[in-house]
């Protein structure tokens, strides 16, 4: 995921992002900004995904990049590797309920460098919901 992020940042700086890439990049940037400010931001609708949590062995969250759109984008993330870090594990179109087992993630939060390492603001509300998936 880190390689993808840095290649998108480079393309953005060079002005070579395609139309679809640019739209996706803007949505991912906005979601990261919301995560940095408050992982429970209502626009993200962040919640745990039990199938991925069980598969990976740590809590995996899903946040919305968009909603009410066919194949709406989703971002998967986890807390870590350090206490106040958030690691982006993947960005994919919305999987079907049975498709979570096939969602590709970049690796374990404890082993993957965080794309955006930011301190959570402990004054901001509660964490993401524990909605079952």
C-alpha positions as CSV (number, residue, x, y, z in Angstrom):
1,X,0.0,0.0,0.0
2,X,2.9,2.4,0.8
3,X,4.3,2.0,-2.7
4,X,0.9,2.7,-4.3
5,X,0.5,5.8,-2.1
6,X,3.9,7.2,-2.9
7,X,3.5,6.6,-6.6
8,X,0.1,8.4,-6.6
9,X,1.7,11.3,-4.6
10,X,4.5,11.5,-7.2
11,X,2.0,11.5,-10.1
12,X,0.0,14.2,-8.4
13,X,3.0,16.4,-8.0
14,X,4.0,15.8,-11.7
15,X,0.4,16.4,-12.9
16,X,0.2,13.0,-14.5
17,X,-2.7,11.5,-12.6
18,X,-5.4,10.2,-15.0
19,X,-9.0,11.3,-14.4
20,X,-10.1,8.2,-12.5
21,X,-6.8,8.1,-10.6
22,X,-7.2,11.7,-9.6
23,X,-10.7,11.1,-8.3
24,X,-9.7,8.1,-6.3
25,X,-6.6,9.9,-4.9
26,X,-8.8,12.8,-3.8
27,X,-11.2,10.5,-2.0
28,X,-8.3,8.6,-0.3
29,X,-6.7,11.9,0.8
30,X,-10.0,13.1,2.2
31,X,-10.5,9.9,4.1
32,X,-7.0,10.0,5.5
33,X,-7.6,13.6,6.7
34,X,-10.8,12.5,8.4
35,X,-9.0,9.5,10.0
36,X,-6.2,11.8,11.3
37,X,-8.8,14.1,12.8
38,X,-11.2,11.5,14.2
39,X,-11.4,7.8,13.2
40,X,-15.1,7.9,14.2
41,X,-15.8,10.8,11.8
42,X,-19.5,10.2,10.7
43,X,-18.5,10.6,7.0
44,X,-16.2,7.6,7.2
45,X,-18.8,5.3,8.8
46,X,-15.8,3.3,10.2
47,X,-16.5,-0.1,11.6
48,X,-14.8,-3.4,12.3
49,X,-14.9,-6.2,9.8
50,X,-15.1,-9.5,11.7
51,X,-14.0,-11.7,8.8
52,X,-10.8,-9.7,8.2
53,X,-10.1,-9.3,11.9
54,X,-10.3,-13.1,12.3
55,X,-8.2,-13.7,9.2
56,X,-5.5,-11.1,10.1
57,X,-5.3,-11.7,13.8
58,X,-5.8,-8.0,14.7
59,X,-8.8,-5.6,14.4
60,X,-9.4,-4.4,10.8
61,X,-11.6,-1.4,10.2
62,X,-13.5,-0.5,7.0
63,X,-14.2,3.2,6.2
64,X,-16.2,4.6,3.3
65,X,-14.5,6.6,0.5
66,X,-17.9,7.0,-1.1
67,X,-21.4,5.8,-0.6
68,X,-24.5,5.1,-2.7
69,X,-22.3,4.5,-5.7
70,X,-22.0,1.1,-7.5
71,X,-18.7,-0.5,-6.4
72,X,-18.2,2.3,-3.9
73,X,-14.7,2.6,-2.6
74,X,-13.7,1.3,0.8
75,X,-10.5,1.8,2.8
76,X,-9.3,-0.9,5.2
77,X,-7.1,0.1,8.1
78,X,-5.8,-0.8,11.5
79,X,-4.3,0.8,14.6
80,X,-0.5,0.3,14.7
81,X,2.3,-0.4,14.5
82,X,2.8,2.1,17.3
83,X,0.2,3.1,19.9
84,X,-1.1,6.2,18.2
85,X,-0.5,5.2,14.5
86,X,-3.1,4.2,11.9
87,X,-1.9,2.0,9.0
88,X,-3.8,1.9,5.7
89,X,-4.0,-1.7,4.6
90,X,-6.0,-1.5,1.4
91,X,-8.3,0.5,-0.9
92,X,-10.8,-1.5,-2.9
93,X,-14.3,-1.4,-4.4
94,X,-17.0,-2.4,-1.8
95,X,-16.8,-6.2,-1.5
96,X,-19.9,-8.4,-1.2
97,X,-20.6,-9.7,2.2
98,X,-19.1,-13.0,1.4
99,X,-16.2,-11.3,-0.5
100,X,-14.4,-10.0,2.6
101,X,-12.4,-13.2,2.7
102,X,-10.9,-12.3,-0.7
103,X,-10.1,-8.6,0.1
104,X,-6.3,-8.1,-0.5
105,X,-4.6,-6.3,2.4
106,X,-1.0,-5.0,2.3
107,X,0.1,-6.8,5.4
108,X,-0.1,-6.8,9.2
109,X,-0.4,-3.4,10.9
110,X,2.5,-4.4,13.1
111,X,4.7,-5.1,10.1
112,X,3.5,-2.5,7.6
113,X,4.8,1.1,7.7
114,X,2.0,3.5,8.3
115,X,1.2,5.7,5.3
116,X,0.1,8.5,7.5
117,X,1.5,8.4,11.0
118,X,-0.5,10.8,13.0
119,X,-1.2,11.1,16.7
120,X,-4.9,10.6,17.4
121,X,-6.5,13.4,19.3
122,X,-7.7,11.8,22.5
123,X,-10.2,14.6,23.0
124,X,-12.2,13.5,19.9
125,X,-15.2,11.3,20.6
126,X,-15.2,7.6,20.7
127,X,-13.6,5.1,18.4
128,X,-15.2,3.5,15.3
129,X,-18.2,1.3,15.8
130,X,-18.1,-2.4,16.4
131,X,-20.7,-3.2,13.7
132,X,-20.5,-6.8,12.7
133,X,-19.7,-7.8,9.1
